[in-house]
Amino acid sequence: MRDTKESRLLLVLLIAIAFALITVDIRGGRNSPVDGARQAAAAAFGPIENGMSTAVDPVGNAVSAVRDSGDRHDRLAVMEKENAALKAKLGSDDRTRSRLNQLDRMLKVAGQGQYGIKGAQVIAIGAAQGFSWTITIDAGADDGIKRDMTVLNGDGLVGRVTTVGPDTATVLLANDPDFTVGTRMEAGDELGFASGQGDRPLRVELLNGKAEVKKGDRLVTFGSQADKPFVPGVPVGVVSRVDPSGGGLTRTLYVTPYVGFSKLDIVGVVVAGPKKDPRDEVLPAKPKPVPTPTVTVTVTPSADGSAPDDTDTDGQQQ
């Protein structure tokens, strides 16, 4: 439409009529004279509005869903982070409890043997020192550690110190093939030398080829002069096999060590030996024997008072 004086006049007239209809509709309330026209318009344009709503709502819902999804994702990320932190805390607590238990057992061993020890943590294993069965601990010369000191834990003999740095030291484990320690049989004076065999039991050569030894017997360290490299009385292991005597000058035993060399964590370096040999005081308590169940058979007399006959499966008397 062209912008003329007539068109402007028509626009003003239409606006005036619209305001008049609005005023009449408001004043009329439910009985408004334009109510019929409004219903007719609703009937005509309602389906179009509904169709538009159907078309537009999924888009709105999708946008809302994406927004909510982002919120849920954020909440999920927070929850996952909190879960991870909780698991890490629980794991840390479990490890702390494990270390406290190891330390408690080690201090008990040190107390029983009257050993002065310096606690340390294993920070590396053999690869750092070649192909030997060794560990590195986080204690060194600055902590009073010296070469040829005994190393133990809550189970027994771990090894001996071979190399010392300012803050760390290397320990040769008792299962290394180059490791040898003097041993003594529990409740006796049978002496021998135990050598490492890697992941196999320790090999012990008793000096007395006629010594009476059996499976389950236990050994401790015999000790060295001036307690270097070994202090006496440290638990070594349990006899798992005894080779026949064969009339030789020595007798060979195989001993399962108390210490698990593949799972070392907290260890103690003996910096002061005992004033006297603790003998067998440091050995763990022997397990109580499990009683063997016995079966008692009671013979019930027959109804006529005679002893029951032994019959075979065919009913024939034996």
NUNU-90808 format. One record per residue (C-alpha): residue number from 1; residue in one letter; x, y, z. Coordinates in steps of 0.1 Angstrom, whole numbers, padded with zeros to 4 digits. Layout:
! NUNU-90808
<NUM,'a',<X,Y,Z>>,
...
! end
This chain:
! NUNU-90808
<1,'m',<0000,0000,0000>>,
<2,'r',<0013,0034,-0009>>,
<3,'d',<0018,0060,0019>>,
<4,'t',<-0009,0085,0011>>,
<5,'k',<-0032,0108,0032>>,
<6,'e',<-0061,0083,0027>>,
<7,'s',<-0041,0053,0039>>,
<8,'r',<-0029,0072,0070>>,
<9,'l',<-0066,0081,0078>>,
<10,'l',<-0076,0045,0073>>,
<11,'l',<-0049,0033,0097>>,
<12,'v',<-0060,0057,0124>>,
<13,'l',<-0096,0046,0119>>,
<14,'l',<-0087,0009,0123>>,
<15,'i',<-0068,0016,0154>>,
<16,'a',<-0097,0036,0169>>,
<17,'i',<-0121,0007,0161>>,
<18,'a',<-0097,-0018,0177>>,
<19,'f',<-0095,0002,0209>>,
<20,'a',<-0133,0005,0209>>,
<21,'l',<-0138,-0033,0205>>,
<22,'i',<-0113,-0039,0233>>,
<23,'t',<-0132,-0015,0256>>,
<24,'v',<-0165,-0031,0248>>,
<25,'d',<-0151,-0067,0253>>,
<26,'i',<-0136,-0058,0287>>,
<27,'r',<-0168,-0042,0299>>,
<28,'g',<-0189,-0070,0287>>,
<29,'g',<-0170,-0097,0306>>,
<30,'r',<-0185,-0132,0299>>,
<31,'n',<-0214,-0116,0280>>,
<32,'s',<-0192,-0096,0257>>,
<33,'p',<-0208,-0090,0223>>,
<34,'v',<-0176,-0100,0205>>,
<35,'d',<-0173,-0134,0223>>,
<36,'g',<-0188,-0152,0194>>,
<37,'a',<-0163,-0136,0170>>,
<38,'r',<-0135,-0146,0193>>,
<39,'q',<-0146,-0182,0194>>,
<40,'a',<-0149,-0183,0156>>,
<41,'a',<-0114,-0170,0154>>,
<42,'a',<-0102,-0196,0179>>,
<43,'a',<-0119,-0223,0158>>,
<44,'a',<-0102,-0211,0127>>,
<45,'f',<-0067,-0204,0139>>,
<46,'g',<-0065,-0230,0167>>,
<47,'p',<-0054,-0260,0145>>,
<48,'i',<-0027,-0237,0130>>,
<49,'e',<-0014,-0227,0164>>,
<50,'n',<-0015,-0263,0176>>,
<51,'g',<0005,-0274,0146>>,
<52,'m',<0030,-0247,0151>>,
<53,'s',<0032,-0257,0188>>,
<54,'t',<0038,-0293,0178>>,
<55,'a',<0065,-0283,0154>>,
<56,'v',<0082,-0259,0178>>,
<57,'d',<0079,-0278,0211>>,
<58,'p',<0103,-0306,0202>>,
<59,'v',<0129,-0280,0193>>,
<60,'g',<0123,-0263,0226>>,
<61,'n',<0123,-0296,0244>>,
<62,'a',<0156,-0305,0227>>,
<63,'v',<0172,-0273,0236>>,
<64,'s',<0160,-0277,0272>>,
<65,'a',<0172,-0313,0272>>,
<66,'v',<0206,-0303,0260>>,
<67,'r',<0208,-0276,0287>>,
<68,'d',<0196,-0300,0313>>,
<69,'s',<0219,-0327,0299>>,
<70,'g',<0248,-0302,0304>>,
<71,'d',<0237,-0297,0340>>,
<72,'r',<0235,-0335,0345>>,
<73,'h',<0269,-0340,0329>>,
<74,'d',<0284,-0314,0352>>,
<75,'r',<0267,-0330,0382>>,
<76,'l',<0279,-0364,0371>>,
<77,'a',<0314,-0351,0366>>,
<78,'v',<0314,-0337,0401>>,
<79,'m',<0301,-0370,0415>>,
<80,'e',<0327,-0390,0396>>,
<81,'k',<0354,-0367,0409>>,
<82,'e',<0341,-0371,0444>>,
<83,'n',<0340,-0409,0440>>,
<84,'a',<0375,-0410,0427>>,
<85,'a',<0387,-0388,0456>>,
<86,'l',<0369,-0411,0481>>,
<87,'k',<0383,-0442,0465>>,
<88,'a',<0418,-0427,0466>>,
<89,'k',<0413,-0418,0503>>,
<90,'l',<0401,-0453,0511>>,
<91,'g',<0430,-0468,0492>>,
<92,'s',<0454,-0445,0510>>,
<93,'d',<0438,-0454,0543>>,
<94,'d',<0441,-0491,0535>>,
<95,'r',<0478,-0487,0527>>,
<96,'t',<0483,-0467,0558>>,
<97,'r',<0467,-0494,0579>>,
<98,'s',<0489,-0520,0562>>,
<99,'r',<0521,-0500,0568>>,
<100,'l',<0511,-0494,0604>>,
<101,'n',<0505,-0532,0608>>,
<102,'q',<0539,-0539,0592>>,
<103,'l',<0556,-0514,0615>>,
<104,'d',<0539,-0528,0646>>,
<105,'r',<0550,-0563,0638>>,
<106,'m',<0586,-0552,0630>>,
<107,'l',<0588,-0533,0663>>,
<108,'k',<0576,-0564,0681>>,
<109,'v',<0604,-0584,0665>>,
<110,'a',<0629,-0557,0674>>,
<111,'g',<0617,-0557,0710>>,
<112,'q',<0618,-0595,0714>>,
<113,'g',<0654,-0596,0700>>,
<114,'q',<0665,-0563,0717>>,
<115,'y',<0676,-0550,0683>>,
<116,'g',<0681,-0513,0678>>,
<117,'i',<0666,-0506,0644>>,
<118,'k',<0662,-0478,0619>>,
<119,'g',<0629,-0480,0600>>,
<120,'a',<0629,-0475,0562>>,
<121,'q',<0607,-0479,0532>>,
<122,'v',<0615,-0498,0500>>,
<123,'i',<0616,-0474,0471>>,
<124,'a',<0631,-0496,0443>>,
<125,'i',<0637,-0532,0435>>,
<126,'g',<0664,-0551,0417>>,
<127,'a',<0662,-0535,0383>>,
<128,'a',<0681,-0504,0396>>,
<129,'q',<0710,-0526,0406>>,
<130,'g',<0712,-0551,0378>>,
<131,'f',<0699,-0587,0379>>,
<132,'s',<0705,-0594,0416>>,
<133,'w',<0677,-0598,0442>>,
<134,'t',<0681,-0564,0458>>,
<135,'i',<0660,-0535,0470>>,
<136,'t',<0668,-0498,0476>>,
<137,'i',<0656,-0482,0509>>,
<138,'d',<0651,-0445,0517>>,
<139,'a',<0677,-0445,0545>>,
<140,'g',<0714,-0440,0542>>,
<141,'a',<0746,-0428,0558>>,
<142,'d',<0729,-0397,0571>>,
<143,'d',<0705,-0420,0591>>,
<144,'g',<0734,-0440,0606>>,
<145,'i',<0732,-0468,0580>>,
<146,'k',<0764,-0486,0573>>,
<147,'r',<0776,-0515,0550>>,
<148,'d',<0770,-0550,0564>>,
<149,'m',<0741,-0543,0586>>,
<150,'t',<0713,-0568,0591>>,
<151,'v',<0679,-0560,0575>>,
<152,'l',<0647,-0575,0588>>,
<153,'n',<0609,-0569,0589>>,
<154,'g',<0580,-0582,0609>>,
<155,'d',<0584,-0617,0595>>,
<156,'g',<0621,-0623,0598>>,
<157,'l',<0654,-0619,0579>>,
<158,'v',<0653,-0597,0548>>,
<159,'g',<0690,-0594,0539>>,
<160,'r',<0720,-0572,0545>>,
<161,'v',<0732,-0538,0535>>,
<162,'t',<0757,-0538,0507>>,
<163,'t',<0760,-0502,0494>>,
<164,'v',<0753,-0470,0512>>,
<165,'g',<0746,-0435,0499>>,
<166,'p',<0738,-0403,0518>>,
<167,'d',<0700,-0408,0517>>,
<168,'t',<0696,-0444,0503>>,
<169,'a',<0711,-0479,0507>>,
<170,'t',<0710,-0511,0487>>,
<171,'v',<0700,-0543,0504>>,
<172,'l',<0710,-0578,0491>>,
<173,'l',<0680,-0600,0498>>,
<174,'a',<0684,-0634,0515>>,
<175,'n',<0671,-0653,0485>>,
<176,'d',<0699,-0640,0462>>,
<177,'p',<0722,-0667,0450>>,
<178,'d',<0752,-0647,0463>>,
<179,'f',<0737,-0644,0498>>,
<180,'t',<0749,-0667,0526>>,
<181,'v',<0741,-0665,0563>>,
<182,'g',<0750,-0687,0592>>,
<183,'t',<0720,-0705,0608>>,
<184,'r',<0711,-0724,0639>>,
<185,'m',<0684,-0750,0644>>,
<186,'e',<0657,-0741,0670>>,
<187,'a',<0661,-0757,0704>>,
<188,'g',<0695,-0770,0694>>,
<189,'d',<0730,-0762,0684>>,
<190,'e',<0731,-0777,0649>>,
<191,'l',<0748,-0750,0628>>,
<192,'g',<0747,-0745,0590>>,
<193,'f',<0749,-0721,0562>>,
<194,'a',<0718,-0709,0542>>,
<195,'s',<0722,-0697,0506>>,
<196,'g',<0696,-0680,0484>>,
<197,'q',<0681,-0697,0454>>,
<198,'g',<0660,-0670,0439>>,
<199,'d',<0623,-0679,0440>>,
<200,'r',<0630,-0714,0453>>,
<201,'p',<0635,-0723,0490>>,
<202,'l',<0668,-0715,0507>>,
<203,'r',<0694,-0742,0506>>,
<204,'v',<0710,-0750,0540>>,
<205,'e',<0741,-0771,0545>>,
<206,'l',<0742,-0784,0581>>,
<207,'l',<0777,-0790,0594>>,
<208,'n',<0767,-0822,0610>>,
<209,'g',<0759,-0848,0584>>,
<210,'k',<0741,-0870,0610>>,
<211,'a',<0720,-0843,0625>>,
<212,'e',<0684,-0853,0632>>,
<213,'v',<0662,-0829,0613>>,
<214,'k',<0626,-0831,0601>>,
<215,'k',<0601,-0812,0581>>,
<216,'g',<0587,-0782,0601>>,
<217,'d',<0618,-0775,0621>>,
<218,'r',<0628,-0738,0623>>,
<219,'l',<0660,-0719,0619>>,
<220,'v',<0673,-0685,0631>>,
<221,'t',<0705,-0666,0623>>,
<222,'f',<0735,-0677,0642>>,
<223,'g',<0751,-0643,0642>>,
<224,'s',<0784,-0629,0631>>,
<225,'q',<0814,-0615,0650>>,
<226,'a',<0806,-0580,0662>>,
<227,'d',<0771,-0585,0648>>,
<228,'k',<0782,-0578,0612>>,
<229,'p',<0768,-0586,0589>>,
<230,'f',<0743,-0606,0609>>,
<231,'v',<0729,-0603,0644>>,
<232,'p',<0718,-0635,0661>>,
<233,'g',<0682,-0648,0666>>,
<234,'v',<0665,-0634,0635>>,
<235,'p',<0639,-0659,0622>>,
<236,'v',<0650,-0674,0588>>,
<237,'g',<0624,-0700,0578>>,
<238,'v',<0609,-0735,0582>>,
<239,'v',<0624,-0767,0569>>,
<240,'s',<0603,-0779,0539>>,
<241,'r',<0625,-0809,0527>>,
<242,'v',<0654,-0829,0541>>,
<243,'d',<0678,-0847,0517>>,
<244,'p',<0688,-0882,0528>>,
<245,'s',<0720,-0882,0549>>,
<246,'g',<0740,-0904,0526>>,
<247,'g',<0769,-0906,0551>>,
<248,'g',<0784,-0873,0540>>,
<249,'l',<0801,-0847,0561>>,
<250,'t',<0771,-0823,0557>>,
<251,'r',<0734,-0826,0554>>,
<252,'t',<0713,-0806,0529>>,
<253,'l',<0680,-0790,0539>>,
<254,'y',<0655,-0768,0520>>,
<255,'v',<0640,-0740,0540>>,
<256,'t',<0609,-0719,0531>>,
<257,'p',<0618,-0683,0543>>,
<258,'y',<0594,-0664,0565>>,
<259,'v',<0598,-0633,0545>>,
<260,'g',<0579,-0628,0512>>,
<261,'f',<0607,-0611,0491>>,
<262,'s',<0583,-0601,0463>>,
<263,'k',<0561,-0579,0486>>,
<264,'l',<0585,-0559,0508>>,
<265,'d',<0575,-0524,0519>>,
<266,'i',<0585,-0515,0554>>,
<267,'v',<0619,-0528,0567>>,
<268,'g',<0642,-0522,0596>>,
<269,'v',<0680,-0519,0595>>,
<270,'v',<0696,-0532,0627>>,
<271,'v',<0719,-0503,0638>>,
<272,'a',<0726,-0518,0673>>,
<273,'g',<0729,-0555,0681>>,
<274,'p',<0714,-0572,0712>>,
<275,'k',<0734,-0573,0744>>,
<276,'k',<0729,-0611,0745>>,
<277,'d',<0718,-0638,0720>>,
<278,'p',<0680,-0639,0721>>,
<279,'r',<0682,-0676,0709>>,
<280,'d',<0647,-0686,0699>>,
<281,'e',<0628,-0657,0715>>,
<282,'v',<0620,-0640,0682>>,
<283,'l',<0605,-0670,0665>>,
<284,'p',<0567,-0668,0660>>,
<285,'a',<0545,-0689,0681>>,
<286,'k',<0541,-0724,0667>>,
<287,'p',<0507,-0731,0652>>,
<288,'k',<0485,-0753,0673>>,
<289,'p',<0480,-0788,0659>>,
<290,'v',<0446,-0795,0644>>,
<291,'p',<0430,-0826,0661>>,
<292,'t',<0424,-0855,0638>>,
<293,'p',<0387,-0865,0640>>,
<294,'t',<0380,-0901,0652>>,
<295,'v',<0351,-0923,0642>>,
<296,'t',<0336,-0946,0668>>,
<297,'v',<0316,-0976,0656>>,
<298,'t',<0290,-0990,0681>>,
<299,'v',<0277,-1026,0675>>,
<300,'t',<0240,-1029,0682>>,
<301,'p',<0227,-1064,0693>>,
<302,'s',<0200,-1080,0672>>,
<303,'a',<0164,-1083,0685>>,
<304,'d',<0169,-1119,0697>>,
<305,'g',<0199,-1109,0717>>,
<306,'s',<0224,-1127,0696>>,
<307,'a',<0253,-1109,0679>>,
<308,'p',<0247,-1098,0644>>,
<309,'d',<0260,-1121,0617>>,
<310,'d',<0285,-1108,0591>>,
<311,'t',<0269,-1116,0558>>,
<312,'d',<0280,-1107,0523>>,
<313,'t',<0259,-1090,0497>>,
<314,'d',<0243,-1123,0486>>,
<315,'g',<0230,-1130,0521>>,
<316,'q',<0255,-1158,0526>>,
<317,'q',<0271,-1162,0560>>,
<318,'q',<0308,-1156,0560>>,
! end
